[in-house]
Amino acid sequence: MTFKKKLVIRIIRILVDILCRVHDDRLDRVPLEGPLIIVSNHINFLEGPVIYTHLQPRQSTGYAADKSWKNPFFAFLFDLWEIISIKRGEPDITAIRKGLDYLKRGWILAIAPEGTRSGNGRLQRGRPGVVILAQKSDAPILPISHHGGEYFWDNIKRLRRTDFSIIVGQPFHLKNEGYKVNSEIRQKITDEIMYQIAALLPPENRGLYSNLSKATEEFLDFKPPAKSNLPSTITPS
């Protein structure tokens, strides 16, 4: 890692800790090495720098909309952090290939399956791009949820720090055999992944995935000692 990159990470981390009280004690569950796909909810701009800086020293990257590079500051930051540009609203094969390349190098690839920011902290429908990456790489998937960032702008107006809570779940793989992949199956797998994220969130933040009793795990493989992120009182359909 270059000195410039370390310096910028340090500065951003200081700014984050001034503006937020980050509760990140569960990040010690993140493996120290090996390829990993992190799936997370997407509230606003805040989670990117918070989670990225708090994952250090793990090498990690993620996706950002190509229009973000129109902003000179974001362009500088994203290029320095090797963030992958992705075109929204259409299949982006180049972005998928770049993501797979980073996974082959043993990096963390962070993905927000919702694709767009919710703003209010409530989960939206997940998009199936994450399924393609997971199936082609066979990398483990680690759900990480966060909440509190939805109050950031209100807190700023009141000169208050934001409590930003990070919850790390149990990892799993996708089953790669026994079914034919089509768009319907990809969406079903995506929904199963989204329910794993939802289970880590407070009920008021689960949004479209509020009813955990509808969750299935037909395509998820939890290798011991890992286990489902769903509450033990819920049996997957």
Backbone bond lengths (Angstrom), bond angles and torsions (degrees), N, CA, C in turn:
res aa  C-N    CA-C-N  psi(-1)  N-CA   C-N-CA  omega(-1)  CA-C   N-CA-C  phi
1 M - - - 1.457 - - 1.530 109.18 -
2 T 1.335 116.85 132.09 1.452 120.81 -176.94 1.522 111.54 -72.43
3 F 1.340 115.05 160.00 1.463 120.05 178.40 1.532 110.37 -61.65
4 K 1.341 116.89 -40.18 1.473 120.56 -179.17 1.528 110.42 -61.08
5 K 1.320 115.97 -43.48 1.463 119.87 -179.05 1.522 110.56 -65.36
6 K 1.326 117.12 -43.78 1.460 120.78 178.20 1.526 110.82 -61.26
7 L 1.328 116.58 -41.75 1.465 121.03 -178.56 1.523 111.13 -64.18
8 V 1.337 116.93 -45.64 1.465 120.69 -179.10 1.528 110.53 -65.01
9 I 1.332 116.60 -41.59 1.464 120.18 177.56 1.522 110.19 -59.82
10 R 1.323 115.92 -42.20 1.468 120.15 -179.49 1.525 111.28 -64.13
11 I 1.326 116.91 -42.85 1.473 121.31 -179.20 1.529 110.19 -65.09
12 I 1.337 116.51 -45.99 1.466 120.36 179.57 1.524 110.38 -62.75
13 R 1.321 116.24 -40.13 1.474 120.58 179.78 1.531 109.99 -62.16
14 I 1.317 117.57 -41.20 1.469 120.78 178.42 1.534 110.20 -63.35
15 L 1.344 116.44 -44.61 1.465 120.54 179.58 1.532 111.05 -62.82
16 V 1.329 115.40 -42.45 1.464 120.04 178.17 1.518 110.63 -59.63
17 D 1.332 116.78 -44.58 1.464 120.16 -176.95 1.529 112.57 -73.02
18 I 1.320 117.03 -19.90 1.465 120.09 173.14 1.524 110.15 -74.23
19 L 1.334 115.61 -41.66 1.463 121.04 -175.26 1.528 113.60 -84.28
20 C 1.340 115.98 -24.12 1.464 119.76 -173.25 1.525 112.01 -133.85
21 R 1.329 115.06 152.40 1.462 121.47 164.72 1.520 105.49 -100.16
22 V 1.315 115.85 102.31 1.461 120.67 -174.98 1.526 109.93 -90.49
23 H 1.311 115.52 120.37 1.458 121.51 178.51 1.538 107.27 -97.74
24 D 1.323 115.32 94.30 1.461 120.53 -170.23 1.525 113.29 -120.92
25 D 1.332 117.29 19.22 1.457 119.91 -173.96 1.526 113.04 -60.74
26 R 1.337 117.75 -22.96 1.468 119.51 -178.62 1.528 112.82 -82.92
27 L 1.337 117.25 -4.24 1.454 119.05 179.41 1.523 112.65 -67.56
28 D 1.326 117.02 -10.03 1.460 118.38 176.38 1.530 111.40 -70.15
29 R 1.334 117.33 -7.15 1.464 121.04 174.70 1.527 112.15 -78.35
30 V 1.329 117.35 -15.06 1.464 120.70 -179.12 1.523 108.75 -71.37
31 P 1.339 118.44 125.87 1.459 120.93 -179.96 1.531 111.90 -55.86
32 L 1.311 116.41 146.15 1.460 121.42 -176.95 1.527 112.74 -80.41
33 E 1.317 117.14 -14.97 1.462 119.57 -179.73 1.522 109.93 -153.37
34 G 1.333 114.47 165.98 1.453 120.73 177.64 1.515 113.18 93.56
35 P 1.341 117.13 154.46 1.469 120.94 179.88 1.522 110.97 -63.76
36 L 1.318 115.11 144.31 1.464 120.29 -177.24 1.517 109.58 -155.36
37 I 1.316 116.35 134.09 1.463 121.11 172.52 1.523 107.96 -103.15
38 I 1.316 116.12 118.43 1.463 121.26 174.46 1.522 108.14 -96.20
39 V 1.327 116.73 126.57 1.463 120.60 174.81 1.527 108.33 -111.47
40 S 1.317 115.10 136.79 1.459 119.37 -173.49 1.512 110.81 -147.62
41 N 1.326 115.65 161.75 1.459 120.67 172.44 1.529 109.79 -75.39
42 H 1.330 115.73 163.64 1.473 120.97 -173.04 1.531 109.04 -131.73
43 I 1.329 115.81 103.74 1.471 120.27 -176.70 1.531 111.55 -97.48
44 N 1.334 116.33 -56.43 1.463 121.02 -179.30 1.527 109.36 -157.94
45 F 1.325 116.55 -164.03 1.466 120.83 -176.33 1.517 112.70 -66.41
46 L 1.334 118.00 -21.33 1.458 122.73 -167.22 1.524 113.65 -65.91
47 E 1.353 116.86 -39.91 1.466 117.90 -172.54 1.523 113.22 -64.54
48 G 1.335 117.07 -28.04 1.462 119.89 -179.53 1.527 112.72 -57.89
49 P 1.339 117.90 -62.70 1.466 119.23 179.62 1.520 113.93 -65.25
50 V 1.349 117.88 -32.80 1.467 119.78 179.74 1.530 110.42 -64.08
51 I 1.311 116.34 -54.94 1.461 119.79 -175.67 1.520 111.30 -69.74
52 Y 1.335 117.39 -40.25 1.467 120.47 -179.94 1.523 111.15 -59.15
53 T 1.321 116.79 -49.57 1.473 119.34 -177.05 1.521 112.37 -70.37
54 H 1.329 116.60 -29.83 1.461 119.21 -178.87 1.528 112.81 -84.52
55 L 1.333 117.09 -8.56 1.462 120.40 174.38 1.532 112.20 -84.93
56 Q 1.313 116.03 -13.04 1.460 119.46 -178.33 1.523 110.73 -58.46
57 P 1.360 118.65 144.06 1.471 127.07 13.37 1.521 114.77 -94.11
58 R 1.348 118.90 13.94 1.457 119.33 178.06 1.523 110.45 -62.34
59 Q 1.314 116.55 137.20 1.455 121.70 174.64 1.521 107.87 -73.47
60 S 1.311 116.69 122.93 1.456 119.81 -176.60 1.518 110.98 -144.40
61 T 1.309 115.09 156.60 1.451 122.24 176.17 1.524 108.11 -147.65
62 G 1.308 116.25 -178.74 1.456 120.57 -179.40 1.511 108.87 -168.13
63 Y 1.316 115.97 -169.39 1.459 121.69 -178.11 1.525 110.75 -110.63
64 A 1.330 114.85 148.20 1.464 121.66 172.06 1.523 107.72 -143.21
65 A 1.315 116.09 147.17 1.465 120.80 -179.51 1.524 110.45 -59.55
66 D 1.324 116.61 140.12 1.469 120.89 -176.66 1.529 112.74 -57.86
67 K 1.331 116.94 -28.35 1.469 119.59 -179.34 1.527 112.12 -67.39
68 S 1.338 117.61 -16.73 1.467 121.19 179.97 1.524 111.34 -63.26
69 W 1.337 116.97 -26.50 1.465 120.95 -178.19 1.526 112.25 -73.75
70 K 1.329 118.03 -6.39 1.461 120.77 174.95 1.522 111.23 -71.81
71 N 1.336 116.11 -22.42 1.460 121.63 176.33 1.529 107.94 -87.89
72 P 1.341 118.76 119.04 1.469 121.40 -175.51 1.523 113.57 -57.61
73 F 1.352 117.26 -37.49 1.462 119.08 -179.34 1.522 110.81 -67.16
74 F 1.343 115.94 -47.37 1.456 119.34 179.28 1.524 111.03 -64.53
75 A 1.328 116.83 -37.74 1.466 120.32 178.45 1.529 110.36 -60.10
76 F 1.333 116.73 -44.92 1.471 120.83 178.00 1.521 110.96 -62.20
77 L 1.332 115.81 -48.09 1.461 120.96 -175.89 1.527 111.26 -66.01
78 F 1.325 116.97 -46.42 1.461 120.60 -176.85 1.523 111.95 -67.94
79 D 1.320 117.13 -36.81 1.465 119.45 177.04 1.526 110.60 -67.16
80 L 1.319 115.98 -39.80 1.466 120.27 179.09 1.522 110.54 -65.09
81 W 1.329 117.05 -39.15 1.458 121.78 -178.54 1.528 112.51 -87.99
82 E 1.337 116.76 2.94 1.467 122.98 178.13 1.528 112.19 58.54
83 I 1.330 115.52 39.07 1.463 121.49 175.38 1.531 108.93 -71.48
84 I 1.314 116.68 144.24 1.459 122.15 -175.74 1.524 110.75 -94.02
85 S 1.320 115.66 126.57 1.463 121.16 176.97 1.525 109.78 -76.41
86 I 1.333 115.90 134.80 1.464 119.93 179.92 1.525 110.06 -134.48
87 K 1.332 115.46 141.12 1.459 121.10 177.20 1.518 108.71 -87.35
88 R 1.307 115.82 124.74 1.456 119.96 -179.11 1.521 111.13 -83.54
89 G 1.341 114.74 150.16 1.453 119.91 174.46 1.510 114.48 83.56
90 E 1.345 117.92 3.76 1.459 120.84 179.23 1.524 109.02 -155.27
91 P 1.344 117.32 153.13 1.468 119.39 177.74 1.531 109.76 -62.65
92 D 1.310 116.91 129.17 1.461 121.14 -178.72 1.531 107.91 -117.30
93 I 1.324 115.83 91.00 1.463 121.91 -176.09 1.522 111.22 -63.29
94 T 1.335 116.81 -38.07 1.462 120.43 -179.64 1.528 110.76 -61.80
95 A 1.326 116.74 -43.44 1.466 120.81 179.66 1.526 110.85 -65.70
96 I 1.322 117.45 -38.81 1.463 121.01 177.97 1.524 110.37 -63.27
97 R 1.328 116.78 -43.86 1.468 120.38 -179.94 1.526 111.29 -63.79
98 K 1.322 116.64 -39.71 1.463 119.75 178.45 1.529 110.55 -64.77
99 G 1.327 116.53 -41.00 1.461 120.23 177.61 1.515 111.68 -61.41
100 L 1.327 117.00 -43.05 1.462 121.57 178.24 1.524 111.13 -63.66
101 D 1.321 116.57 -36.41 1.464 120.37 179.30 1.529 110.90 -64.06
102 Y 1.322 117.03 -43.08 1.471 120.14 178.22 1.527 111.05 -64.39
103 L 1.321 116.96 -38.09 1.463 120.12 177.77 1.532 110.54 -64.61
104 K 1.319 117.28 -39.28 1.461 120.95 177.52 1.529 111.34 -62.25
105 R 1.329 115.42 -29.11 1.467 120.30 179.44 1.531 112.05 -83.27
106 G 1.338 116.59 0.89 1.458 120.62 177.46 1.514 114.68 85.87
107 W 1.324 117.91 17.56 1.455 122.21 -179.96 1.527 111.21 -84.36
108 I 1.325 114.54 166.94 1.469 122.03 167.65 1.525 107.67 -88.14
109 L 1.314 116.54 133.31 1.460 122.02 174.04 1.519 107.62 -114.81
110 A 1.320 116.45 113.05 1.469 121.42 -178.36 1.524 109.99 -93.93
111 I 1.327 115.62 131.74 1.463 121.52 -176.77 1.527 109.68 -132.87
112 A 1.320 115.76 136.92 1.465 121.51 171.52 1.524 106.45 -107.73
113 P 1.330 118.23 97.82 1.469 120.33 -174.31 1.528 114.74 -58.13
114 E 1.330 117.25 -22.24 1.467 119.12 178.55 1.527 111.71 -63.32
115 G 1.333 116.08 -30.02 1.456 119.98 177.32 1.515 113.88 84.66
116 T 1.310 118.07 -43.84 1.456 121.88 179.97 1.528 110.16 -121.87
117 R 1.321 116.03 156.79 1.464 121.18 -179.08 1.521 110.92 -70.43
118 S 1.316 115.30 139.89 1.466 118.97 176.74 1.530 110.82 -82.62
119 G 1.326 116.62 -33.58 1.459 121.15 -177.62 1.521 112.58 79.76
120 N 1.324 116.91 -43.08 1.472 120.74 -176.86 1.530 112.99 -98.14
121 G 1.322 117.43 -2.50 1.459 120.11 177.07 1.512 115.39 85.78
122 R 1.352 118.16 2.28 1.462 121.32 -179.48 1.529 110.05 -98.43
123 L 1.311 115.63 132.59 1.463 121.08 -175.11 1.527 112.80 -59.59
124 Q 1.344 114.57 137.84 1.450 122.63 174.16 1.531 108.97 -106.20
125 R 1.290 116.82 176.52 1.472 120.94 -179.72 1.528 110.20 -63.35
126 G 1.322 116.22 133.46 1.456 121.25 177.66 1.518 111.21 -78.44
127 R 1.334 115.74 149.60 1.461 121.41 177.99 1.531 109.27 -105.46
128 P 1.342 117.44 149.76 1.470 120.89 -167.27 1.525 117.54 -80.63
129 G 1.329 119.61 4.66 1.460 120.10 -179.58 1.515 113.41 -56.85
130 V 1.317 116.81 -35.81 1.467 121.26 -179.44 1.524 110.89 -61.99
131 V 1.322 117.63 -31.85 1.465 121.15 -179.01 1.528 110.31 -65.55
132 I 1.324 116.88 -42.09 1.465 121.12 179.14 1.523 110.45 -61.24
133 L 1.320 116.95 -45.16 1.466 121.21 -179.85 1.523 111.58 -64.18
134 A 1.317 116.58 -42.46 1.462 120.35 -178.19 1.521 111.49 -68.59
135 Q 1.320 116.70 -39.97 1.458 119.66 -178.96 1.526 112.20 -69.61
136 K 1.326 116.76 -39.00 1.458 119.91 -178.07 1.526 112.64 -76.37
137 S 1.325 117.11 -28.20 1.466 120.37 -177.54 1.524 112.79 -96.61
138 D 1.337 116.80 -25.08 1.466 123.30 -172.66 1.526 111.30 57.95
139 A 1.334 116.28 25.40 1.466 120.67 177.59 1.522 109.80 -77.36
140 P 1.326 117.75 148.03 1.460 119.88 175.44 1.525 110.82 -66.06
141 I 1.307 115.63 151.36 1.466 122.16 178.87 1.522 108.35 -110.83
142 L 1.319 116.02 130.28 1.461 120.86 179.14 1.517 109.24 -119.73
143 P 1.341 118.72 113.00 1.469 119.93 177.12 1.524 111.14 -76.70
144 I 1.308 114.94 131.12 1.463 121.54 175.14 1.527 107.46 -130.36
145 S 1.304 116.67 124.17 1.464 119.71 177.47 1.523 109.43 -110.53
146 H 1.300 115.47 160.53 1.468 120.31 177.08 1.527 108.44 -147.74
147 H 1.297 115.69 150.76 1.460 119.96 176.21 1.520 108.84 -150.64
148 G 1.305 115.23 160.49 1.461 121.49 -175.45 1.512 111.63 111.80
149 G 1.327 116.48 -30.85 1.460 120.73 -179.43 1.513 113.58 -64.00
150 E 1.340 116.12 -21.84 1.467 119.50 179.33 1.533 112.51 -66.08
151 Y 1.340 115.90 -16.02 1.475 119.87 179.92 1.523 112.55 -99.66
152 F 1.315 116.52 5.80 1.465 120.79 -172.53 1.526 112.64 -57.35
153 W 1.331 118.04 -50.70 1.464 119.75 -175.11 1.528 112.03 -67.66
154 D 1.313 117.35 -37.77 1.469 119.84 175.48 1.523 110.81 -63.92
155 N 1.320 116.59 -39.44 1.464 119.88 179.25 1.521 112.18 -67.41
156 I 1.325 116.00 -38.08 1.469 120.25 178.24 1.529 110.19 -60.23
157 K 1.326 116.50 -42.76 1.468 120.51 179.86 1.531 111.63 -61.72
158 R 1.329 115.85 -29.47 1.464 120.98 -178.84 1.535 112.34 -99.61
159 L 1.361 114.62 8.80 1.469 121.18 179.84 1.533 111.62 57.38
160 R 1.339 115.42 40.47 1.455 121.47 178.32 1.526 110.40 -111.94
161 R 1.323 114.97 148.62 1.453 119.44 172.78 1.535 108.86 -77.45
162 T 1.306 115.25 151.19 1.464 121.26 -179.80 1.517 110.24 -99.06
163 D 1.324 115.97 129.98 1.464 120.30 172.82 1.525 108.19 -79.67
164 F 1.312 115.45 114.30 1.465 121.85 -177.00 1.527 107.67 -113.03
165 S 1.313 116.36 109.14 1.470 121.19 -175.14 1.523 111.08 -102.76
166 I 1.329 116.00 129.71 1.463 122.59 178.64 1.529 108.64 -111.61
167 I 1.312 116.75 127.35 1.467 121.99 179.08 1.523 108.29 -118.41
168 V 1.320 116.37 125.13 1.462 121.90 -178.64 1.526 109.39 -105.01
169 G 1.321 115.77 127.81 1.456 120.02 -177.24 1.521 113.77 -94.79
170 Q 1.324 114.77 -160.62 1.463 122.97 179.03 1.528 108.95 -96.44
171 P 1.347 117.51 138.47 1.472 120.87 -178.11 1.528 112.62 -77.61
172 F 1.304 115.40 159.39 1.459 121.05 176.20 1.529 109.67 -154.73
173 H 1.313 115.80 165.14 1.460 122.71 173.11 1.528 108.64 -111.73
174 L 1.321 115.72 166.23 1.457 120.06 170.73 1.516 108.35 -94.32
175 K 1.328 115.71 140.11 1.454 120.12 174.37 1.534 107.97 -72.34
176 N 1.315 116.87 131.05 1.464 120.89 -175.84 1.522 113.62 -106.71
177 E 1.326 116.95 6.26 1.455 119.31 -177.53 1.530 110.34 -133.34
178 G 1.340 114.74 158.14 1.455 119.63 172.95 1.517 115.01 92.50
179 Y 1.323 117.55 6.10 1.454 118.90 178.13 1.527 110.33 -154.27
180 K 1.301 115.72 155.06 1.453 122.19 178.00 1.516 109.09 -94.89
181 V 1.328 116.20 127.88 1.463 120.59 -176.00 1.527 110.54 -82.57
182 N 1.310 116.31 125.23 1.461 122.27 170.98 1.525 107.47 -143.23
183 S 1.310 117.72 179.94 1.464 120.60 -175.45 1.525 112.25 -62.22
184 E 1.324 116.22 -35.70 1.466 119.73 179.97 1.528 111.14 -66.73
185 I 1.339 116.33 -43.16 1.465 120.89 179.58 1.528 110.10 -66.80
186 R 1.334 117.18 -41.35 1.473 119.99 178.97 1.528 110.97 -58.97
187 Q 1.336 116.51 -41.14 1.457 118.86 179.74 1.518 111.06 -68.42
188 K 1.334 116.48 -36.84 1.462 119.40 178.60 1.533 110.13 -64.07
189 I 1.341 116.76 -42.04 1.463 120.09 178.05 1.533 110.17 -64.01
190 T 1.325 115.33 -41.68 1.471 119.93 178.21 1.521 110.68 -58.81
191 D 1.325 116.83 -43.92 1.464 120.36 179.29 1.532 110.85 -63.47
192 E 1.343 116.97 -37.27 1.461 119.22 177.30 1.531 110.46 -62.54
193 I 1.330 116.07 -40.64 1.466 120.45 177.46 1.527 110.33 -64.33
194 M 1.324 116.55 -42.26 1.461 120.98 -178.34 1.525 111.71 -64.21
195 Y 1.327 117.20 -35.36 1.468 119.84 177.30 1.536 110.65 -65.80
196 Q 1.336 117.05 -31.82 1.461 119.68 177.00 1.528 110.69 -66.55
197 I 1.327 116.60 -37.16 1.471 120.95 175.02 1.527 109.37 -67.73
198 A 1.331 115.99 -46.08 1.470 120.88 -177.44 1.513 111.79 -57.92
199 A 1.340 116.33 -37.78 1.466 120.42 -177.34 1.526 112.32 -63.35
200 L 1.336 116.78 -20.33 1.465 121.07 -179.49 1.529 112.52 -90.44
201 L 1.324 116.13 -7.43 1.463 121.48 -176.20 1.529 111.60 -98.36
202 P 1.333 116.96 156.11 1.469 119.16 170.05 1.531 109.32 -60.18
203 P 1.328 119.04 148.80 1.467 121.40 -177.00 1.525 113.85 -51.22
204 E 1.320 117.66 -36.86 1.468 120.00 -176.88 1.524 112.91 -70.74
205 N 1.330 118.18 -11.17 1.460 121.55 -179.34 1.528 113.14 -103.63
206 R 1.315 117.51 0.32 1.467 119.99 -173.43 1.522 113.79 -79.44
207 G 1.308 117.34 -17.44 1.457 121.96 173.09 1.509 114.29 52.53
208 L 1.333 116.31 -124.86 1.460 122.54 -177.34 1.522 111.93 -60.51
209 Y 1.330 117.12 -21.73 1.473 121.88 -176.63 1.530 111.04 -107.76
210 S 1.319 116.21 33.18 1.463 121.60 -176.95 1.524 112.94 -66.63
211 N 1.319 116.99 -37.18 1.459 120.25 -175.63 1.529 109.87 -86.71
212 L 1.324 116.26 89.49 1.461 120.47 -176.30 1.524 112.37 -65.77
213 S 1.328 118.04 -18.75 1.469 120.32 179.21 1.530 111.45 -66.98
214 K 1.329 117.21 -16.38 1.463 121.36 178.15 1.530 112.15 -87.58
215 A 1.324 116.55 -4.80 1.461 120.61 -177.33 1.522 111.41 -67.69
216 T 1.331 115.81 142.16 1.458 122.36 173.12 1.520 108.78 -122.28
217 E 1.321 116.21 162.58 1.464 121.45 178.36 1.521 110.33 -136.61
218 E 1.318 115.04 32.65 1.465 121.62 -175.86 1.520 112.27 -61.29
219 F 1.330 116.65 -32.51 1.466 120.50 -174.26 1.529 113.03 -109.76
220 L 1.327 117.12 8.15 1.457 121.45 -178.54 1.518 110.57 -104.83
221 D 1.321 115.59 142.08 1.460 121.15 -178.55 1.530 109.32 -125.18
222 F 1.328 116.38 108.51 1.463 121.95 178.57 1.534 108.44 -95.44
223 K 1.314 114.93 111.96 1.467 119.09 -178.95 1.532 108.87 -87.59
224 P 1.341 117.88 126.22 1.470 121.03 -179.58 1.529 110.73 -52.77
225 P 1.345 116.82 139.90 1.468 127.39 11.96 1.527 114.40 -88.83
226 A 1.324 117.90 4.76 1.466 120.22 179.44 1.529 110.17 -65.71
227 K 1.322 114.95 150.89 1.461 120.09 178.67 1.522 109.35 -145.08
228 S 1.312 116.20 170.41 1.457 121.86 -177.76 1.520 111.70 -53.39
229 N 1.339 115.01 145.70 1.464 120.69 175.41 1.522 112.26 -84.34
230 L 1.329 116.88 -8.37 1.460 120.16 178.34 1.522 109.86 -70.53
231 P 1.326 117.36 148.63 1.474 120.07 177.63 1.514 110.93 -55.61
232 S 1.319 116.28 144.52 1.467 120.86 -177.59 1.526 112.32 -62.72
233 T 1.322 117.16 -17.32 1.470 120.54 -179.82 1.529 111.54 -81.07
234 I 1.359 115.93 -8.39 1.466 119.91 -177.62 1.520 109.23 -109.39
235 T 1.315 116.40 127.62 1.456 121.92 175.06 1.520 108.15 -100.12
236 P 1.362 117.75 120.04 1.462 119.34 -178.79 1.517 111.71 -56.05
237 S 1.324 115.70 142.92 1.477 121.39 -179.87 1.529 110.36 -65.50
